[in-house]
């Protein structure tokens, strides 16, 4: 007997779930980008500290972006006849590891901006 999560691709179809996942990923990534741009704008105009990056809204938008990207990978693997359970586990492990690394890179870049130690790519 399949669990409800394993039955989702069969009930709704992978195309519909993939469309929902892509839309959710784009929506929450744009929210995250907007929040980071607002932090940078407040830092430039009002001298408000950029850090900490981890407030409630940035964490939620980042988490839902990673969750939706993970579901995209899981659905693509499921399309190529992987079991849904195994594809969900492998996609989640890839996304969580890369998402945590990207979070620290973004936080490090914002810290460099705040300390005026960030360089352009042309200077590297």
C-alpha positions in Angstrom: 0.0 0.0 0.0 1.4 3.3 -1.0 1.4 6.3 1.4 -0.4 9.5 0.4 2.9 11.2 -0.5 3.8 8.3 -2.8 0.4 8.5 -4.4 0.6 12.2 -5.3 2.1 11.8 -8.7 -0.4 9.2 -9.7 -3.4 11.2 -8.3 -2.5 14.7 -9.7 -0.1 13.8 -12.5 3.5 14.8 -12.7 2.9 17.6 -15.2 0.5 19.4 -12.9 2.7 18.9 -9.8 5.8 20.1 -11.8 3.9 23.2 -12.8 2.9 23.9 -9.2 6.5 23.3 -8.0 8.1 25.6 -10.6 5.5 28.3 -9.9 6.1 28.0 -6.2 9.9 28.1 -6.6 9.7 31.2 -8.7 7.3 33.0 -6.4 9.3 32.4 -3.2 12.7 33.0 -4.9 11.4 36.4 -6.0 10.2 37.1 -2.5 13.7 36.2 -1.1 15.4 38.4 -3.7 13.1 41.3 -2.8 13.9 40.9 0.9 17.6 40.9 0.3 17.4 43.9 -2.0 15.3 45.7 0.7 18.0 44.9 3.3 20.7 46.3 1.0 18.6 49.4 0.2 18.0 50.1 4.0 21.7 49.7 4.6 22.6 52.2 1.9 20.0 54.8 2.8 19.4 54.5 6.6 22.7 52.7 7.7 20.7 49.8 9.1 22.8 46.7 9.5 22.4 44.1 6.7 23.1 41.3 9.1 21.6 39.1 10.4 20.1 37.8 7.2 18.1 35.2 9.1 14.8 36.8 10.0 11.5 35.1 9.8 10.5 36.1 6.2 13.9 35.4 4.6 14.1 32.0 6.3 10.5 31.1 5.2 11.0 32.2 1.6 14.4 30.5 1.4 13.0 27.2 2.9 10.0 27.2 0.5 12.2 27.9 -2.5 14.4 24.9 -1.5 11.4 22.7 -0.8 9.9 23.5 -4.2 13.2 22.9 -6.1 13.5 19.6 -4.2 10.0 18.6 -5.4 11.0 19.5 -9.0 14.0 17.3 -8.8 12.0 14.5 -7.2 9.3 14.7 -9.9 11.9 14.6 -12.7 13.5 11.6 -11.2 10.1 10.0 -10.8 9.4 10.6 -14.5 12.5 8.5 -15.3 11.1 5.5 -13.3 12.8 6.1 -10.0 10.6 5.3 -7.0 9.0 8.5 -5.6 10.3 7.8 -2.1 14.0 7.3 -3.3 13.8 10.3 -5.6 12.4 12.5 -2.9 15.2 11.4 -0.5 18.0 12.0 -3.1 16.6 15.3 -4.3 16.1 16.6 -0.7 19.7 15.6 0.3 21.1 17.4 -2.8 19.0 20.5 -2.3 19.6 20.8 1.5 23.3 20.5 1.2 23.5 23.0 -1.7 20.9 25.3 0.0 22.9 25.5 3.2 26.1 26.3 1.4 24.4 29.0 -0.7 22.8 30.5 2.5 26.3 30.9 4.0 27.7 32.3 0.8 24.9 35.0 0.6 25.4 35.9 4.3 29.2 36.1 3.7 28.6 38.4 0.7 26.3 40.6 2.7 28.9 40.8 5.4 31.5 41.8 2.9 29.2 44.5 1.5 28.7 45.9 5.0 32.4 45.9 5.7 33.2 47.4 2.3 35.5 44.5 1.5 33.5 43.2 -1.5 35.2 43.4 -4.8 33.8 43.4 -8.4 34.4 40.4 -10.5 36.5 42.6 -12.8 39.0 43.2 -10.0 39.6 39.5 -9.3 
